[in-house]
Structures are given as C-alpha cells and as structure tokens.
C-alpha cells in the first residue's frame, strides 16, 4: 500500500482520510498459483493473499473522465455564483457549537430559501464542495442554500468525537436552527454518502417537522439492528468483525485533535482557517495489509500506531454487548422515520443488505403516511459511494463489464428536493418506488415494492458424491432435494484462511477493493466447497434477498461458515455477486452463544445476501462454502474463546451435510425465467 496521504477514498468527500481507494490502480490479483495450491503450501499463501502476483489486466472501477470534467466545471461555477458564510457556529442543546459553511446563491435575496444539509465528520472544503460538486451546482442554480456542518469534535466543531455522536440530538438541533433563520423557508433536505448518510437515519427518526426529505447513499454503518441484520453499524456480519474498520478508524476514527480556544471571534477563526484546516496531513502508512494478519486482533490498532478512538473499545465487544445501545444508530427496529427517503445504494457495498432492510422496514413502519408512502430506492452497480462517478457505456465493477449503467442521480435528487423541500409540483413521486440495476442483463429495472412482488422463491439444494472440494469436485446445485445422506468435509485452518477477492467491501486498502472478480482460482483450494448447476437452458433472473441454510457438524467448539453466490460463464469465469458469513456460536440468536458439540449436526442460517443478476443461457449458478473469507472478515480461531484477545487457533474439521434429514440449500428470488 502506498503512503496513506496519497490514497483517496471512494466515499463521502474524496479526501485522504479513509484508507478506501478510488480504484485507480489495478486490483492486486489474488488468483495466483499460490492460492491454487491452497492450504497445502503453508506460509506461501500469505504472500499470495496480499496479491503480489498480477496475471492479467483487470478493470478497476475508475472515475469516468466525463464526470471529472463535469466536476471541474461545477467547482468553477460554485466559485463564481455563491456567497460563502464560513465558520458559522451553530449551538446545540448542551451549548456545544458546531462549525458550518453556508453557501447562498449569489445576487439573490436571502429569504424563503430551501436548504440542503450535509452533516459530516470529514473536511468541508474542498471535501463536500468537490465530492458533491454537480449536486451543489444544481442546488445553487435552483435557488437553494447549502449548509455543510462538521459533527461535534471534528475540525472547528466543539465537543468530543465518538462514532455517530449526536446523530439524533445534534441533527435535530441543526435542522431546528436552520428553519428559524430569516433566510429559510422552514424546510430542510439532507444529502450525503457513507458517514454523511449514516448521520441521516437517527436524525430522521427524531422527526423534526422541518426535515422534509432525506437522501442517504451507502448508509449501512448508521444502522444497528434491522430485520435479519444485527451488525451494529456494519461492525459485524453474522457475528464476525468486518476488518475494514481497522483501516477506517486508523485514518478517520480518532477521538482527539487540535483545537482553538472557544472564545475566539468568528472573524479570527475565518482568518485562522486560511492557514490551518485541521485536516491530518502526517498520517503514516498503516501497514494494514500486513498487520491484519497479526493476532490478537485487539492489538492491531496499537501495532499500527493509531490514535485513540472507539475501535479500542469496539473490538473487545460481542454483538450482544449492551454498550452498543449507547451508539446513535438509526433506521432499524424501533425507529420510525418522519420524512420521505430516497435511498441510493450500491450492489458492491458493505452496507447493501442492511440498507434494503431499512427501506423495507420504513416503508411499513414510518411515522406518518407521507413518509410511508414516499420511500424510494435506487440500487446501482457500483462500489461504495461511486454512483454518478464511474458509470459509462462500459461500466466495469472490478473485472466484470456491467454495460451502460448511467443514471441521472443529480436530476433525480434535484426533483426530489424540489418536490418536498421547495414545494414544486412535479412527477417525482409518480415514478416506480425502486430503480434497480440488473447485472448480467445490464439494464435498469423498476419495481413497485421491495422485495419485488414478481419474485418467486425457488430452493436449490446442495448435493454431491462426497467430494465437493474445489471447482473440479462433484458438488451439485439442484432443485431436487437429495434422496440419500451425504456430506462434504474440509479442514479450516485459521492461519491459512481463504483469501478475499473483491466483493461487497470498501475502505480497506489498495490491495483489497470491492467489485466483481473471477473467483475460479480461489475455487481450487481444498477448503472451498463448490456447488454448481448444470448450464442453464434459458436465462434465470433474480432480484432480492438470497437466503442460505447449511447443516454443519464440526470437531471445534466454534467455527464460521462463509458463502458466496456466483455467475459462472461458459469459459469457466466465476464472477462473485454477494457473500456472507455466520459465526456458529450465534446461530440461535444474539442473547447468548450456543457452542458446537463434536459430532452433532446443527442448522446454520447464513446471510441473507442480496443482489440482482441475470444468469444467461449457458451460464451456471454456483455457490462456494467455506469457513473463512479474509481479510473481508476476521478469522474465527475455532477455540470457543473471546477470539478478539486470542493469539493461537486450532484446526476445525467441518462437514456440510445434505440429505433428506439435513437439506442444506439456498433460496433464490427468481423474477423471470425467459
């Protein structure tokens, strides 16, 4: 990984804070000879997992040159057509003041203005100004004020930063302050991606009457528990820690930062801001690609030399820790939104599952008819927060060509705010509730609800002759339930985990980015079970949640089960669609762990996954099953201990059963079979 200060993340505001990259370098290829050899080659797998071998060119999701030109033009427009009010200190209920930049349309009376609000932990200028430049230009052209506010404890905002701090109270108080300004029309809309979207969920749940509409993009890390997901803001998946947080907290999740005396005048702070923007400019390389291998994982932040932050505490928790209730998660079970929401998601984003679950939950449970009837969603074929930045006639997401995925996000958001915030009568609420891109068919589809009412849920059973190991094995995926008892066994060694390649991930490092990549070399490992349909006679299209139920026996006290759904092309290329994991100890719920007993067969529901894909005629539907996907997820050391404070693991001999008694299966949401 190159120096952190040169790495620009693909979320929020495009400033060097997260160690998520813009994918301008080719993804380091993990499908190497070392990976093929799998666990048999010992420590060499570590080198291969870090992707030091590059076997053929790969397509990263690079920014569209046309987008870059539009951004440059928008920034120039904003410089000439806005009036700026800098370092505006907005008071909160506890007297803490949060710093904001306010942009007004130039040469226009400051009265009766609709307002778009961004609340962010990141740099405001050039951050939010540039990352949402096209949106901001449109807002100014249409007579909006723009308020970009730093969360408490960030940059020039007072207070102490902790994760999602003040999402509810501070968000409510900020909307209250805006609506009481003489220039305001009394209505506010919110916009943002990633952290700036996560802030919106608890804010919406507080139901300020002036909050008229929201647009959260890639917002899953703001969600606690919703439907089948108990992720505590994407911190877990199925009870396993998602390792990208080590990178995020290293670069962005710090608690302490330099500050200035609170009694300085605004004029003085504006002058100071010309010289210091308080953005870290000396962040050393985190060495995350090497240090993520170290154990125990609760020492990784110390080994990176990270600044103090919430990760020091979070990594020592379980999913059922009552302290998670102290975080301002929003949108999930128990929350009821007060304002309409236009949710914009990415298929290859770490937050896609909880996001669509929140959409479904709020459509049924929002606080009023206006909100319930005006929940809309867009699911795009991009990685985290790359909507409108990467699409072209040939939109590559990783290695896979997704076709022409262009979509007018700016126009749609403008019409959304015009209707709800400005009071313009237009047709924005008459459009279908869901715009969802179907990969494989490479086209936008629309639906009236989520999951689509057209979906027909079809069960595919796992079967084999006892040798589903590797893609050369005899694993089968069939709609016929197995008639005889069978099973497939593999050995999971936490020191030699199955390497991650692409997927629904963000914010880790240059060596591990999200997207769709050929998994066929990884499928040559003996600890990867592969189940595949015969070549399809006709296309099969799926859209919606994909559930998986596996029957497991193990000689370990605890282990993980991982699953991956793939589209296999006639030439054998196997593109990943989505993946998931379940820690066995949490298979029966989150109240208390249920450990495994040797020889006992247990039911493990893994997932759910969610996607939209057309499997073309001649293609095959495939799933991979294993016990690791690293560094996407933390490794289970199989001991039954805390895991986070352990340095040594044990081997686990795991068997996936398939029989009339133990029918391991997945369920696909088929919307059409042409």
JOMORA-V787586 format. One line per field, one symbol per residue. phi: phi as a letter, one per 20 degrees, with the letter a starting at -180 (. if undefined). A space follows every 50 residues. Layout:
# JOMORA-V787586
phi: ???
This chain:
# JOMORA-V787586
phi: .fgffdedeecldmdfceeedemfeffffeedgffgfmffemfffffffe medcebfcdeeeffgffffffffffffffeccdddelfeefefemfddeb ddddfflcgeblefcddddbedgecegfgefdgffffffffdndecddde ffmdleffndecglgmgefffffffffffeffeeenccddbrcmgfegff ffgfffmffeeeaccecldffedecbledcdlmmfdcmnefeffffffff ecefedbfbdgfefffffffffffdcdmegccffgflffeffffcfffdf ffffmffgaffgegfeddfeffffffeefbnegnecfdcgcdedccfdcf dfffffffgfffgecgfbfffgececbcddecegldfmdcfbfceedmee eemedfbefffffffffgfeeeneebefeefgfcdceefnflbfccbebc fgfffdededeebadnbefmfefdfccbeefgecfaacdbdddffcffff bmoecbmdafebcepdcfeffffeffedecccffgffbfcdcbpfdebcc dccbeefbadcdbbdcdefgenfcefdbbbbbfgfdfepdfbfceedgne ececedofebabbdefgnececcdcbcbbcegcfeeemenefmfdddcdc fcedceebagecegaccdeeeace
